[in-house]
Amino acid sequence: MSRIAGAAGVILLLVLAMVFAALNGGHRVTLDLGWITLYRVPVTFVAFGGLFLGMLVMLIAGVHTDLRVRNILRERLAEEDREEKGRVDTTQHDLFPTDEDQQESAY
């Protein structure tokens, strides 16, 4: 069910994008970027360019956050590994026979 809903959502988004582009294809705007001013830029270019740049910024922010979380988890795993190696249960002699026990059982 969720696959169908996901596919329907993607198709709906594409249809809405095509309708937006068709209805605003002839409209032109002036785009002031601060260091340069662009005249007669299509509205669809501005809208889809802004969408693309927003997705790119979120990807970069997500990668940065993901790398930070992975580093934290890697450090925590290494610390737990060191703690576990430091714990040795010396009370379980019957589970781990020594060399003397093996020699006695051979006779």
C-alpha positions in Angstrom: 0.0 0.0 0.0 2.8 2.5 0.9 4.5 1.8 -2.5 1.4 2.7 -4.3 1.0 5.9 -2.2 4.6 6.8 -2.8 4.3 6.3 -6.6 1.1 8.3 -6.6 2.7 11.1 -4.7 5.6 11.3 -7.1 3.3 11.3 -10.1 1.1 14.0 -8.5 4.2 16.1 -7.9 5.4 15.7 -11.5 2.0 16.7 -12.8 1.8 19.8 -10.6 5.3 20.8 -11.8 4.3 20.4 -15.4 1.1 22.4 -14.9 3.1 25.2 -13.1 5.7 25.3 -16.0 2.9 25.4 -18.6 1.0 28.2 -16.9 4.0 30.3 -16.1 6.2 29.6 -19.2 5.8 33.1 -20.7 6.3 35.1 -17.5 9.7 36.8 -17.0 11.1 38.4 -13.9 14.2 40.3 -12.8 16.5 38.3 -10.6 18.8 40.3 -8.2 21.4 38.0 -6.7 23.2 40.7 -4.9 26.4 40.8 -7.0 24.6 40.5 -10.4 21.2 41.3 -11.7 19.6 39.1 -14.3 16.8 40.5 -16.5 13.9 38.6 -18.1 14.6 35.3 -16.4 11.7 32.8 -16.8 9.7 32.2 -13.6 9.9 28.5 -14.0 13.7 28.7 -14.1 13.6 30.7 -10.8 11.2 28.2 -9.2 13.0 25.0 -10.2 16.4 26.6 -9.6 15.4 27.5 -6.1 14.0 24.0 -5.5 17.2 22.4 -6.8 19.4 24.7 -4.7 17.3 23.9 -1.6 17.7 20.2 -2.2 21.5 20.6 -2.7 21.8 22.6 0.6 19.8 20.0 2.5 22.0 17.2 1.0 25.2 18.9 2.1 23.7 19.6 5.6 22.5 16.0 5.8 25.9 14.6 4.8 27.6 16.8 7.4 25.2 15.7 10.1 25.4 12.0 9.0 29.2 12.1 9.2 29.1 13.6 12.7 26.7 11.0 14.0 28.8 8.2 12.4 31.9 9.6 14.1 30.1 9.6 17.5 28.9 6.1 17.0 32.3 4.9 16.0 33.9 6.4 19.1 31.2 4.9 21.3 31.7 1.5 19.7 35.5 1.7 20.2 35.0 2.7 23.9 32.6 -0.2 24.5 35.1 -2.6 22.8 37.9 -1.4 25.1 35.6 -1.8 28.2 34.6 -5.3 27.1 38.2 -6.4 26.5 39.1 -5.0 30.0 36.5 -7.3 31.6 37.8 -10.8 32.0 35.7 -13.4 34.0 38.3 -15.4 36.0 35.6 -17.5 37.8 34.8 -19.7 34.8 37.8 -22.1 35.0 35.6 -25.1 34.1 34.7 -23.6 30.7 38.3 -22.9 29.7 40.6 -25.8 30.6 44.2 -25.0 31.3 47.2 -27.0 30.0 47.5 -28.8 33.3 43.8 -30.0 33.0 44.4 -31.3 29.5 47.6 -33.2 30.6 45.8 -34.9 33.5 42.9 -36.0 31.3 45.4 -37.6 28.8 46.6 -40.1 31.4 
